[in-house]
Amino acid sequence: MSSDPLVIFTPSGKRGRFPIGTPILTAARQLGVDLDSVCGGRGICSKCQITPSYGEFAKHGVTVADDALSAWNSVEQRYDDIRGLTKGRRLGCQATVQSDVVIDVPETSQVHKQVVRKRAEARDITLNPSTRLYYVEVEEPDMHDPSGDLERLVAALRKDWDLPELEADLTVLKALQPALRKGEWKVTCAVHLGDATFAPRVMQVWPGYYEGAIYGLAVDLGSTTIAAHLCDLHSGEVVASSGIMNPQIRFGEDLMSRVSYSMMNPSGADEMTKAVQEGMNALFTQIAAEAQIDRNQIMDAVFVCNPVMHHLFLGIDPFELGQAPFALATSESLSLRAIELNLNIHPAARIYLLPCIAGHVGADAAAVALSEAPDKSDDLVLVVDVGTNAEILLGNKDKVLACSSPTGPAFEGAQISSGQRAAPGAIERVEIDPTTKMPRFKVIGCDLWSDEDGFTEATQSTGVTGICGSGIIEMVAEMRMAGIVDGAGLIGSAEQTGAANCFLDGRTNSFLVHDATETGGPKITVTNRDIREIQMAKAALYSGARLLMDKFDVDTVDRVVLAGAFGAHISPKHAMVLGMIPDAPLEKVTSAGNAAGTGARIALLNRDARAEIEQTVHNIHKIETAIEPRFQEHFVNASAMPNAVDPFPILNSVVTLPTLNHNAGSADAGGRRRRRRG
């Protein structure tokens, strides 16, 4: 094995060994990492900015020393003096490899910007926000009836609007007297109506009648992405939606890697809290600019997240979530002030975090329960929020069960040889001809199939860059239906499959999807290791669902709802061919889009819904997969495609899967081929 230092790039997960002194930009190019540069490595354009991460990374098996990169040099200093370089950033063309290192490629340094597909779903929501605007006329001060301006304002609000006694922050007191006098004793107030934590209070005062709006944010803080919907609190309208990659990815792609990082690095939890809060503020700045509003108009926010994200966002060390019994610091809902979380919205803004269900089933699952309401369903519904950590709900009016399953980042395109996150140029749809065994595909940003006239011209600006999550699911399922992959997950040889695109790749076979090397593009393949990554992810997902079905003592469900931004792009047929979800009529498998984000929006716009979900969460029964003896049994069976034991009669009535075993004789044949070549 090479003794050269190991370079690991996030969020792509690509890695390789490079000699000491290799520029990071060179390493990125050789590995096909999406790192921008237009000046040829001269340190002029600054497009190749990277963020090295230091400390112990148990998942990657490396410890990154403080001197893992070459020292800051004069080119970087010159750029920093002239234009400024974000603290912690280096120029990839200047920093060279000295020892094992983990390198994060920020979104701004990627050629193909991520498409964070967490749009707001259309939904009828009863409007009853926590923060509202009230116009009042206040009595002028009187020598014969001495009282403060705030007291007379509160009295006017009580008289005209039947509001209770109100408090006010110091920032309101500072602005109150000028506003009253400028408005000739007529003012508009933003009032937070209070909750279990905070008394009702005046948050801001404008002179006269304020014709503008006030806004709230519904935020879905995921392991991989952060998505936010900016809502008008008066109309309920979503005025802007935006998302970014979670900057914590550089500390670990999955949750337990981040918990491990906090355990092994004394300041690890603080680093990750700072990273996610800074990322959040960048997102809020971006979304306010998109909506052309002042961030100070954002006065309310609701957050949903899984338990590890919940703790790291709040600045709580997630150490206890990394070991049984997976104890949360608190599972109750929280009401906080934005200033406590260093968020750059209105300083008096209130923050509401939905309750967590249990140690590994968080506020995001609670939000899904609020959005999809399995507790109000007449039939038995399985709700799967597909992500790096999948939350699964199964229930009806009688009861609701919940569990989480660690699917890992494979469904996001990570840890896949040609995988990438959703971005223009990424393969997202796939079909394989059952006769010729040749693939055709669609990429994000183009409506044409790859074998249609005009495809090459239409994708000239982006190219075909890799395979995203929905693409890899369809790819593997299509390979299974075409007989290129057998039920155990082994890719056959060209002779076994009749697929000319199959080729020997080391000790196993791989499948060529697209080769653009002649024009400087990548060679996109699916390897047997890729198949294995998808098998592990889908087996975890199915096993969690099957475990809940055991608790209900059923073998089938009435319907399946795929939630999550990624879930919205999954083909039900392909998901069932893989065995990601239980057998069900395809028309009964639907997408709820970003249900967690929808639940956050409901809680933002309807304060009564907050009390409702708090009660619902208390009634949901949590199943801990880690201590369930049948989980491992289900997992082993679910590694096959679709399953080694569970029948899929409904799927089999729609799709005929070939019965194959590519392992028969393949080792000898492969061995003979290798000996002849030697």
C-alpha positions as CSV (number, residue, x, y, z in Angstrom):
1,M,0.0,0.0,0.0
2,S,1.2,3.5,-0.8
3,S,2.7,5.5,2.1
4,D,1.7,8.8,0.4
5,P,-0.7,10.9,2.4
6,L,-4.4,10.3,2.1
7,V,-6.6,13.2,0.8
8,I,-10.3,13.0,1.5
9,F,-12.7,15.5,-0.1
10,T,-16.1,16.3,1.3
11,P,-19.0,16.5,0.5
12,S,-18.2,14.2,-2.4
13,G,-16.5,11.5,-0.3
14,K,-13.8,11.0,-3.0
15,R,-10.4,10.1,-1.8
16,G,-6.9,9.2,-3.0
17,R,-3.2,9.1,-2.0
18,F,-0.9,11.8,-3.3
19,P,2.8,12.6,-2.9
20,I,3.8,15.2,-0.4
21,G,3.9,18.6,-2.1
22,T,0.9,17.9,-4.4
23,P,-1.4,21.0,-4.6
24,I,-4.9,20.4,-3.4
25,L,-6.2,21.6,-6.7
26,T,-4.2,19.0,-8.6
27,A,-5.5,16.2,-6.2
28,A,-9.1,17.4,-6.8
29,R,-8.7,17.4,-10.6
30,Q,-7.2,13.9,-10.6
31,L,-10.1,12.5,-8.4
32,G,-12.7,14.4,-10.4
33,V,-13.7,16.5,-7.5
34,D,-15.8,19.6,-8.4
35,L,-13.4,22.4,-7.5
36,D,-13.4,25.5,-9.6
37,S,-10.4,27.4,-11.0
38,V,-10.1,29.7,-14.0
39,C,-6.6,31.1,-13.6
40,G,-4.6,27.9,-14.0
41,G,-3.5,27.8,-10.4
42,R,-1.8,31.2,-10.3
43,G,-3.6,32.3,-7.2
44,I,-5.4,35.1,-9.0
45,C,-9.0,34.0,-9.4
46,S,-9.6,32.6,-5.8
47,K,-12.2,30.2,-7.3
48,C,-10.4,27.2,-5.7
49,Q,-11.0,28.1,-2.1
50,I,-11.1,25.1,0.2
51,T,-11.5,24.5,4.0
52,P,-9.2,22.0,5.6
53,S,-10.6,20.2,8.7
54,Y,-8.3,19.2,11.6
55,G,-8.6,16.6,14.3
56,E,-9.6,12.9,14.5
57,F,-12.0,11.5,12.0
58,A,-12.8,8.0,13.1
59,K,-15.0,7.2,10.1
60,H,-12.3,8.0,7.7
61,G,-9.6,6.4,9.9
62,V,-7.4,9.5,9.8
63,T,-6.1,12.1,12.3
64,V,-5.5,15.4,10.6
65,A,-2.5,17.3,12.1
66,D,-2.3,21.1,12.2
67,D,0.5,21.0,9.7
68,A,-1.3,18.6,7.2
69,L,-1.1,21.4,4.6
70,S,1.8,23.6,3.6
71,A,2.1,26.9,5.5
72,W,0.2,30.0,4.4
73,N,2.2,31.6,1.6
74,S,2.7,35.0,0.1
75,V,0.2,34.5,-2.7
76,E,-2.5,33.7,-0.3
77,Q,-1.5,36.7,1.9
78,R,-1.6,39.0,-1.1
79,Y,-5.1,37.8,-2.0
80,D,-6.2,38.1,1.6
81,D,-4.9,41.7,1.8
82,I,-6.6,42.8,-1.4
83,R,-9.9,41.0,-1.4
84,G,-10.1,39.1,1.9
85,L,-10.2,35.4,2.5
86,T,-12.8,33.8,4.8
87,K,-11.1,32.7,8.1
88,G,-10.1,29.1,7.8
89,R,-10.1,29.0,4.0
90,R,-7.0,28.3,1.8
91,L,-6.4,28.5,-1.9
92,G,-6.4,25.0,-3.3
93,C,-3.8,25.9,-5.9
94,Q,-1.4,27.1,-3.2
95,A,-1.9,24.7,-0.3
96,T,0.0,21.5,-0.8
97,V,-0.4,18.0,0.9
98,Q,2.0,17.3,3.7
99,S,0.1,14.5,5.6
100,D,-3.3,12.9,5.7
101,V,-6.0,15.6,5.4
102,V,-9.8,16.1,5.1
103,I,-10.7,18.9,2.6
104,D,-14.2,20.5,2.4
105,V,-15.1,22.1,-0.9
106,P,-17.5,25.0,-0.1
107,E,-20.5,25.4,-2.3
108,T,-19.1,28.7,-3.6
109,S,-16.0,26.8,-4.9
110,Q,-18.0,24.2,-6.9
111,V,-18.3,24.5,-10.6
112,H,-21.7,22.8,-10.6
113,K,-23.7,24.4,-7.8
114,Q,-25.9,22.1,-5.8
115,V,-29.7,22.0,-6.4
116,V,-31.2,21.8,-2.9
117,R,-34.6,20.5,-3.9
118,K,-36.6,21.3,-0.8
119,R,-39.4,23.4,-2.3
120,A,-42.5,24.4,-0.4
121,E,-45.4,22.1,-1.1
122,A,-48.9,23.6,-1.8
123,R,-50.9,23.2,1.4
124,D,-54.0,24.7,2.9
125,I,-53.0,25.9,6.4
126,T,-55.3,27.6,8.9
127,L,-53.6,31.0,9.6
128,N,-53.1,31.8,13.3
129,P,-49.5,33.0,13.6
130,S,-47.7,33.8,16.9
131,T,-46.7,37.2,15.8
132,R,-49.1,39.8,14.4
133,L,-49.4,43.5,13.5
134,Y,-51.8,45.8,15.4
135,Y,-52.6,49.4,14.7
136,V,-53.6,51.6,17.7
137,E,-54.1,55.2,18.7
138,V,-52.4,56.0,22.0
139,E,-53.5,58.6,24.5
140,E,-51.0,61.5,24.8
141,P,-49.2,62.0,28.1
142,D,-51.1,64.2,30.7
143,M,-49.7,66.0,33.7
144,H,-52.8,65.1,35.6
145,D,-52.5,61.4,34.8
146,P,-48.8,60.6,34.8
147,S,-47.9,57.2,33.3
148,G,-45.2,55.9,30.9
149,D,-45.6,55.7,27.2
150,L,-45.3,51.9,27.3
151,E,-48.1,51.6,29.8
152,R,-50.4,53.8,27.7
153,L,-49.5,51.8,24.6
154,V,-50.3,48.5,26.4
155,A,-53.6,50.0,27.6
156,A,-54.5,50.9,24.0
157,L,-53.7,47.5,22.7
158,R,-55.8,45.9,25.5
159,K,-58.7,48.3,24.8
160,D,-58.7,48.0,21.0
161,W,-57.6,44.4,20.5
162,D,-58.3,42.7,23.8
163,L,-54.7,41.8,24.2
164,P,-53.3,40.8,27.6
165,E,-50.7,42.7,29.6
166,L,-47.7,43.0,27.4
167,E,-44.0,43.2,28.0
168,A,-41.4,44.8,25.8
169,D,-37.7,44.4,25.2
170,L,-35.2,47.1,25.8
171,T,-34.8,47.7,22.0
172,V,-38.6,48.5,21.9
173,L,-38.3,51.0,24.8
174,K,-35.4,52.7,23.0
175,A,-37.5,53.3,19.9
176,L,-40.9,53.8,21.5
177,Q,-41.0,57.5,22.3
178,P,-39.6,58.7,18.9
179,A,-42.1,56.4,17.1
180,L,-45.1,57.7,19.1
181,R,-44.3,61.3,18.5
182,K,-43.4,60.9,14.9
183,G,-46.7,59.0,14.3
184,E,-48.6,61.7,16.3
185,W,-49.6,59.0,18.8
186,K,-50.7,56.5,16.1
187,V,-48.4,53.5,15.8
188,T,-48.3,49.9,14.4
189,C,-47.0,47.2,16.7
190,A,-45.6,43.8,16.1
191,V,-46.8,41.6,19.0
192,H,-45.7,38.1,19.9
193,L,-48.8,36.5,21.5
194,G,-46.8,34.4,23.9
195,D,-46.4,30.7,24.7
196,A,-45.5,28.5,27.5
197,T,-42.0,30.1,27.8
198,F,-42.5,33.7,26.9
199,A,-45.2,36.2,28.0
200,P,-46.9,38.2,25.3
201,R,-44.7,41.1,24.3
202,V,-44.3,44.1,21.9
203,M,-41.5,43.3,19.5
204,Q,-41.4,46.4,17.4
205,V,-43.2,49.8,17.0
206,W,-43.5,51.7,13.7
207,P,-44.9,55.3,13.6
208,G,-48.3,55.6,12.0
209,Y,-49.8,52.8,9.9
210,Y,-47.1,50.4,8.8
211,E,-47.9,49.1,5.3
212,G,-45.1,46.6,5.1
213,A,-45.1,43.0,6.1
214,I,-43.5,40.8,8.8
215,Y,-42.2,37.4,8.0
216,G,-41.4,34.1,9.5
217,L,-39.0,31.3,8.6
218,A,-39.8,27.5,8.5
219,V,-36.4,25.8,8.5
220,D,-35.6,22.2,7.9
221,L,-32.1,21.6,9.3
222,G,-31.0,18.3,7.8
223,S,-27.8,16.3,8.0
224,T,-27.0,17.1,4.4
225,T,-29.0,20.2,3.5
226,I,-30.6,23.2,5.2
227,A,-33.8,24.4,3.6
228,A,-35.8,27.5,4.6
229,H,-39.2,28.9,3.5
230,L,-39.8,32.6,4.1
231,C,-43.5,33.2,4.8
232,D,-45.6,36.3,5.0
233,L,-47.1,36.0,8.5
234,H,-50.3,37.9,7.4
235,S,-51.1,36.1,4.2
236,G,-49.3,32.8,4.8
237,E,-47.7,33.1,1.4
238,V,-44.3,31.5,0.8
239,V,-42.4,34.5,-0.7
240,A,-39.1,32.8,-1.1
241,S,-37.5,29.4,-0.6
242,S,-33.8,28.6,-0.6
243,G,-31.4,26.0,0.6
244,I,-27.7,25.3,1.2
245,M,-25.5,22.3,1.9
246,N,-25.1,21.8,5.7
247,P,-21.5,23.0,6.3
248,Q,-21.1,20.4,9.0
249,I,-20.6,17.8,6.2
250,R,-16.8,18.4,6.4
251,F,-16.9,16.9,9.9
252,G,-18.7,13.8,8.8
253,E,-21.3,12.8,6.2
254,D,-23.5,10.9,8.6
255,L,-24.7,11.7,12.1
256,M,-22.6,9.2,14.0
257,S,-19.4,10.5,12.3
258,R,-20.2,13.9,13.7
259,V,-20.9,12.5,17.1
260,S,-17.6,10.7,16.9
261,Y,-15.8,13.9,15.8
262,S,-17.2,15.7,18.9
263,M,-16.1,12.8,21.1
264,M,-12.5,12.7,19.8
265,N,-11.9,16.5,19.5
266,P,-12.3,18.6,22.6
267,S,-13.7,21.6,20.7
268,G,-15.5,19.4,18.1
269,A,-19.1,20.1,19.2
270,D,-18.4,23.9,19.4
271,E,-16.9,23.9,15.9
272,M,-19.9,22.1,14.5
273,T,-22.3,24.5,16.3
274,K,-20.5,27.5,14.9
275,A,-20.4,26.0,11.4
276,V,-24.2,25.3,11.3
277,Q,-25.1,28.7,12.8
278,E,-22.9,30.5,10.3
279,G,-24.4,28.4,7.5
280,M,-27.9,29.3,8.7
281,N,-27.0,33.0,8.7
282,A,-25.7,32.8,5.2
283,L,-28.9,31.1,4.2
284,F,-31.1,33.8,5.9
285,T,-29.1,36.6,4.2
286,Q,-29.5,34.8,0.9
287,I,-33.3,34.3,1.3
288,A,-33.9,37.9,2.5
289,A,-32.0,39.2,-0.5
290,E,-34.0,36.9,-2.8
291,A,-37.2,38.3,-1.3
292,Q,-35.8,41.9,-1.3
293,I,-36.6,42.4,2.4
294,D,-34.7,43.5,5.5
295,R,-33.7,40.6,7.7
296,N,-35.1,42.6,10.7
297,Q,-38.6,42.0,9.2
298,I,-38.2,38.2,10.1
299,M,-39.8,38.0,13.5
300,D,-40.6,34.3,14.0
301,A,-39.0,31.1,13.0
302,V,-39.7,27.4,13.4
303,F,-37.0,24.7,13.2
304,V,-37.2,21.0,12.6
305,C,-34.2,18.7,12.8
306,N,-33.0,15.3,13.8
307,P,-31.7,14.8,17.4
308,V,-28.0,15.2,16.6
309,M,-28.7,18.4,14.5
310,H,-31.0,19.6,17.3
311,H,-28.2,19.4,19.9
312,L,-25.4,20.7,17.7
313,F,-27.6,23.7,16.6
314,L,-28.3,24.5,20.2
315,G,-24.7,24.1,21.2
316,I,-25.3,20.9,23.2
317,D,-22.6,18.2,23.0
318,P,-24.3,15.2,21.3
319,F,-22.1,12.7,23.2
320,E,-25.0,11.0,24.9
321,L,-26.7,10.4,21.6
322,G,-23.7,8.3,20.5
323,Q,-24.3,5.5,23.0
324,A,-27.2,3.6,24.6
325,P,-29.7,4.6,25.8
326,F,-29.3,7.5,23.4
327,A,-30.6,10.1,25.9
328,L,-31.7,13.6,24.7
329,A,-30.9,16.7,26.7
330,T,-34.6,17.4,26.3
331,S,-37.3,16.0,24.1
332,E,-39.7,18.8,24.7
333,S,-40.4,21.7,22.4
334,L,-38.3,24.8,22.9
335,S,-39.0,28.5,22.7
336,L,-35.9,30.6,22.4
337,R,-34.8,34.1,21.3
338,A,-32.9,34.4,18.0
339,I,-30.2,36.3,19.8
340,E,-29.5,33.2,22.0
341,L,-28.6,31.2,18.8
342,N,-26.6,34.0,17.1
343,L,-29.1,34.2,14.3
344,N,-29.1,37.3,12.2
345,I,-32.8,38.1,12.0
346,H,-34.8,40.5,14.1
347,P,-33.1,40.7,17.5
348,A,-36.4,40.1,19.4
349,A,-37.5,37.2,17.0
350,R,-38.8,34.1,18.7
351,I,-37.5,30.6,17.8
352,Y,-39.7,27.5,18.2
353,L,-38.2,24.0,17.9
354,L,-40.7,21.2,17.5
355,P,-40.4,18.4,20.1
356,C,-38.2,15.3,19.4
357,I,-39.9,11.9,19.6
358,A,-36.9,10.0,21.0
359,G,-33.1,9.7,20.9
360,H,-32.9,9.0,17.2
361,V,-36.3,10.2,16.0
362,G,-36.3,13.9,16.1
363,A,-38.3,17.1,15.5
364,D,-38.1,16.4,11.7
365,A,-40.1,13.2,12.3
366,A,-42.6,15.2,14.5
367,A,-43.0,17.7,11.6
368,V,-43.7,14.9,9.2
369,A,-46.3,13.5,11.6
370,L,-47.9,17.0,11.8
371,S,-47.9,17.3,8.0
372,E,-49.0,13.8,7.0
373,A,-51.1,13.0,10.1
374,P,-50.9,9.2,10.2
375,D,-52.7,9.4,13.6
376,K,-55.8,10.6,11.7
377,S,-55.7,7.9,8.9
378,D,-58.4,5.3,8.5
379,D,-56.0,2.9,6.7
380,L,-52.5,1.8,7.7
381,V,-50.0,4.2,6.2
382,L,-46.2,3.9,6.2
383,V,-44.5,7.3,6.0
384,V,-40.8,7.2,5.1
385,D,-38.7,10.4,5.3
386,V,-35.8,9.4,3.1
387,G,-32.5,11.0,3.9
388,T,-29.1,10.4,5.4
389,N,-30.9,9.2,8.5
390,A,-34.4,7.9,7.6
391,E,-37.3,8.5,9.9
392,I,-40.2,6.0,9.6
393,L,-43.7,6.3,10.9
394,L,-46.4,3.5,10.6
395,G,-49.8,4.0,11.9
396,N,-53.5,4.8,11.8
397,K,-56.2,6.2,14.1
398,D,-55.5,3.4,16.6
399,K,-51.7,4.0,17.1
400,V,-48.6,5.3,15.5
401,L,-45.1,3.8,15.8
402,A,-41.8,5.4,14.9
403,C,-38.2,4.4,14.3
404,S,-35.1,5.7,12.6
405,S,-32.8,3.9,10.3
406,P,-29.2,4.9,9.5
407,T,-29.3,4.7,5.7
408,G,-26.1,6.8,5.3
409,P,-25.3,9.2,2.5
410,A,-25.4,6.8,-0.5
411,F,-28.9,8.0,-1.4
412,E,-27.4,11.5,-1.7
413,G,-24.8,10.3,-4.2
414,A,-22.0,10.2,-1.6
415,Q,-19.7,7.2,-1.4
416,I,-20.7,6.2,-4.9
417,S,-17.7,6.1,-7.4
418,S,-19.4,8.5,-9.9
419,G,-21.9,9.9,-7.4
420,Q,-22.6,13.5,-6.7
421,R,-25.3,15.5,-5.0
422,A,-28.1,17.0,-7.1
423,A,-26.7,19.6,-9.5
424,P,-27.0,20.5,-13.2
425,G,-25.4,17.8,-15.2
426,A,-26.1,15.0,-12.7
427,I,-27.9,11.9,-14.0
428,E,-31.3,11.8,-12.3
429,R,-33.4,9.4,-14.6
430,V,-32.3,6.1,-16.2
431,E,-33.7,3.5,-18.6
432,I,-31.8,0.4,-19.8
433,D,-33.0,-1.3,-22.9
434,P,-33.9,-5.0,-22.0
435,T,-32.6,-6.3,-25.3
436,T,-29.5,-4.2,-26.1
437,K,-28.7,-3.6,-22.4
438,M,-27.6,0.0,-23.3
439,P,-28.5,2.8,-20.9
440,R,-30.1,6.1,-21.7
441,F,-30.5,8.9,-19.1
442,K,-31.7,12.4,-18.3
443,V,-29.6,14.9,-16.4
444,I,-30.7,17.8,-14.1
445,G,-31.2,20.9,-16.2
446,C,-32.1,19.2,-19.4
447,D,-35.5,17.7,-20.5
448,L,-34.0,15.5,-23.3
449,W,-32.9,11.9,-23.0
450,S,-29.3,11.2,-23.8
451,D,-30.2,9.4,-27.0
452,E,-32.4,12.2,-28.3
453,D,-31.2,14.7,-30.9
454,G,-29.9,17.9,-29.4
455,F,-28.9,16.3,-26.0
456,T,-25.2,17.0,-26.5
457,E,-25.8,20.6,-27.4
458,A,-28.3,21.1,-24.6
459,T,-25.9,19.8,-22.0
460,Q,-22.8,21.6,-23.4
461,S,-22.6,24.1,-20.6
462,T,-22.9,21.5,-17.8
463,G,-21.7,18.3,-19.3
464,V,-22.7,15.0,-17.8
465,T,-20.9,15.1,-14.4
466,G,-22.0,12.1,-12.3
467,I,-25.0,10.3,-10.8
468,C,-27.2,11.9,-8.1
469,G,-29.3,9.9,-5.5
470,S,-32.5,9.4,-7.6
471,G,-30.3,8.5,-10.5
472,I,-28.3,5.8,-8.7
473,I,-31.6,4.2,-7.4
474,E,-33.0,4.0,-11.0
475,M,-29.7,2.9,-12.3
476,V,-29.3,-0.1,-10.0
477,A,-33.0,-1.0,-10.3
478,E,-32.8,-0.9,-14.1
479,M,-29.6,-3.0,-14.0
480,R,-31.5,-5.5,-11.9
481,M,-34.5,-5.6,-14.3
482,A,-32.2,-6.0,-17.3
483,G,-30.3,-8.9,-15.7
484,I,-27.0,-7.0,-15.5
485,V,-27.1,-7.3,-11.7
486,D,-28.4,-10.4,-10.0
487,G,-30.6,-10.6,-6.9
488,A,-27.5,-10.8,-4.6
489,G,-26.1,-7.6,-6.1
490,L,-23.3,-8.9,-8.3
491,I,-22.7,-7.4,-11.7
492,G,-22.2,-10.0,-14.3
493,S,-19.6,-10.1,-17.1
494,A,-20.3,-9.1,-20.6
495,E,-20.6,-12.8,-21.5
496,Q,-23.0,-13.5,-18.7
497,T,-25.3,-10.5,-19.2
498,G,-25.1,-9.8,-22.9
499,A,-24.2,-6.3,-22.0
500,A,-21.3,-4.9,-23.9
501,N,-20.9,-2.1,-21.4
502,C,-20.0,-4.6,-18.6
503,F,-16.2,-4.8,-18.1
504,L,-13.8,-6.5,-15.7
505,D,-12.7,-4.0,-13.1
506,G,-10.2,-5.6,-10.7
507,R,-11.8,-8.7,-9.1
508,T,-15.4,-7.7,-10.0
509,N,-17.3,-6.3,-13.0
510,S,-18.4,-2.7,-13.5
511,F,-21.0,-1.2,-15.9
512,L,-20.1,1.8,-18.1
513,V,-22.9,4.4,-18.2
514,H,-21.2,7.3,-20.1
515,D,-17.7,8.0,-21.3
516,A,-16.9,11.6,-22.1
517,T,-13.1,11.3,-21.6
518,E,-12.4,12.2,-25.3
519,T,-13.9,15.6,-24.8
520,G,-12.4,16.1,-21.3
521,G,-15.4,14.9,-19.4
522,P,-15.6,12.1,-16.9
523,K,-16.0,8.4,-17.3
524,I,-19.2,7.4,-15.4
525,T,-19.5,3.9,-14.2
526,V,-21.3,1.8,-11.7
527,T,-19.1,-0.5,-9.7
528,N,-19.9,-3.5,-7.5
529,R,-19.0,-1.4,-4.5
530,D,-21.6,1.1,-5.6
531,I,-24.2,-1.6,-5.7
532,R,-23.2,-2.7,-2.2
533,E,-23.5,0.8,-0.8
534,I,-27.1,1.0,-2.2
535,Q,-27.9,-2.4,-0.9
536,M,-26.8,-1.4,2.6
537,A,-28.8,1.8,2.5
538,K,-32.0,0.3,1.2
539,A,-31.7,-2.7,3.5
540,A,-31.5,-0.3,6.5
541,L,-34.6,1.5,5.3
542,Y,-36.6,-1.6,4.6
543,S,-35.6,-3.3,7.8
544,G,-36.9,-0.3,9.9
545,A,-40.2,-0.4,8.1
546,R,-40.5,-4.2,8.4
547,L,-39.8,-4.0,12.1
548,L,-42.7,-1.5,12.6
549,M,-44.9,-3.9,10.6
550,D,-43.9,-6.7,13.0
551,K,-45.1,-4.6,15.9
552,F,-48.4,-4.1,14.1
553,D,-48.4,-7.9,13.3
554,V,-49.0,-7.2,9.6
555,D,-47.2,-8.2,6.4
556,T,-48.6,-5.5,4.2
557,V,-49.5,-1.8,4.5
558,D,-52.4,0.0,2.7
559,R,-50.3,2.8,1.4
560,V,-46.8,4.3,1.4
561,V,-45.8,7.9,1.5
562,L,-42.3,8.9,0.5
563,A,-41.4,12.1,2.2
564,G,-38.3,14.3,2.1
565,A,-36.8,16.4,-0.7
566,F,-35.1,13.2,-2.0
567,G,-38.2,11.1,-1.6
568,A,-40.1,13.4,-4.0
569,H,-37.8,12.3,-6.8
570,I,-37.8,8.6,-6.2
571,S,-39.7,6.4,-8.7
572,P,-42.0,4.0,-6.7
573,K,-41.4,1.2,-9.2
574,H,-37.6,1.4,-9.0
575,A,-37.7,1.8,-5.2
576,M,-39.8,-1.4,-5.0
577,V,-37.5,-3.3,-7.4
578,L,-34.6,-2.5,-5.1
579,G,-36.7,-3.5,-2.1
580,M,-36.4,-0.1,-0.4
581,I,-40.1,-0.2,0.6
582,P,-42.6,-2.9,1.3
583,D,-44.7,-4.4,-1.5
584,A,-47.7,-2.3,-2.3
585,P,-49.8,-1.2,-5.3
586,L,-47.7,1.4,-7.2
587,E,-50.6,3.8,-7.3
588,K,-50.7,3.6,-3.4
589,V,-47.1,4.8,-3.3
590,T,-47.1,8.6,-3.3
591,S,-44.7,11.5,-2.6
592,A,-45.3,14.1,0.1
593,G,-42.4,16.2,-1.0
594,N,-40.6,18.0,1.8
595,A,-43.1,16.9,4.5
596,A,-40.8,18.0,7.4
597,G,-40.6,21.5,5.8
598,T,-44.4,21.5,5.4
599,G,-44.8,20.5,9.1
600,A,-42.5,23.4,10.1
601,R,-44.5,25.8,8.0
602,I,-47.8,24.6,9.6
603,A,-46.3,25.2,13.0
604,L,-45.0,28.6,11.9
605,L,-48.3,29.8,10.6
606,N,-50.7,28.2,13.1
607,R,-49.7,28.4,16.8
608,D,-52.5,25.9,17.7
609,A,-50.7,23.3,15.6
610,R,-47.7,23.5,18.0
611,A,-49.8,22.3,20.9
612,E,-51.3,19.7,18.7
613,I,-48.0,18.2,17.7
614,E,-46.7,18.3,21.2
615,Q,-49.6,16.1,22.2
616,T,-49.3,13.9,19.2
617,V,-45.6,13.3,19.9
618,H,-46.4,12.1,23.4
619,N,-48.7,9.5,21.9
620,I,-46.2,8.1,19.3
621,H,-44.5,4.9,20.4
622,K,-40.8,4.8,19.6
623,I,-39.1,1.6,18.5
624,E,-35.3,1.5,19.0
625,T,-33.9,-0.6,16.1
626,A,-30.6,-1.0,17.9
627,I,-32.0,-3.3,20.6
628,E,-34.6,-5.2,18.4
629,P,-33.3,-8.7,17.7
630,R,-35.2,-9.0,14.5
631,F,-33.7,-5.9,12.9
632,Q,-30.5,-7.7,11.9
633,E,-32.5,-10.6,10.5
634,H,-34.6,-8.3,8.4
635,F,-31.4,-6.4,7.3
636,V,-29.7,-9.5,6.0
637,N,-32.8,-10.6,4.1
638,A,-33.3,-7.1,2.7
639,S,-29.7,-7.0,1.3
640,A,-31.0,-9.0,-1.7
641,M,-33.0,-7.2,-4.4
642,P,-35.8,-7.0,-3.7
643,N,-35.6,-9.4,-0.7
644,A,-34.3,-12.9,0.1
645,V,-37.3,-14.0,2.0
646,D,-40.3,-11.5,1.8
647,P,-42.4,-12.1,-1.3
648,F,-43.3,-9.1,-3.5
649,P,-46.4,-10.5,-5.3
650,I,-47.7,-7.1,-6.3
651,L,-44.4,-6.1,-7.8
652,N,-44.0,-9.4,-9.5
653,S,-47.4,-8.9,-11.2
654,V,-46.0,-5.7,-12.8
655,V,-42.3,-6.5,-13.3
656,T,-40.6,-9.8,-14.2
657,L,-37.3,-9.9,-12.5
658,P,-34.8,-12.4,-14.0
659,T,-33.6,-15.2,-11.8
660,L,-29.8,-15.0,-12.0
661,N,-26.6,-16.0,-10.2
662,H,-23.6,-14.2,-11.7
663,N,-21.4,-15.7,-9.0
664,A,-21.6,-19.2,-10.6
665,G,-18.2,-19.9,-12.2
666,S,-17.3,-16.2,-12.4
667,A,-14.3,-16.5,-10.0
668,D,-12.7,-19.2,-12.2
669,A,-13.4,-17.4,-15.4
670,G,-12.1,-14.2,-13.9
671,G,-9.1,-16.0,-12.6
672,R,-8.3,-17.5,-15.9
673,R,-8.6,-14.2,-17.7
674,R,-6.3,-12.5,-15.2
675,R,-3.7,-15.3,-15.5
676,R,-3.7,-15.1,-19.3
677,R,-3.1,-11.3,-19.0
678,G,-0.3,-11.9,-16.5
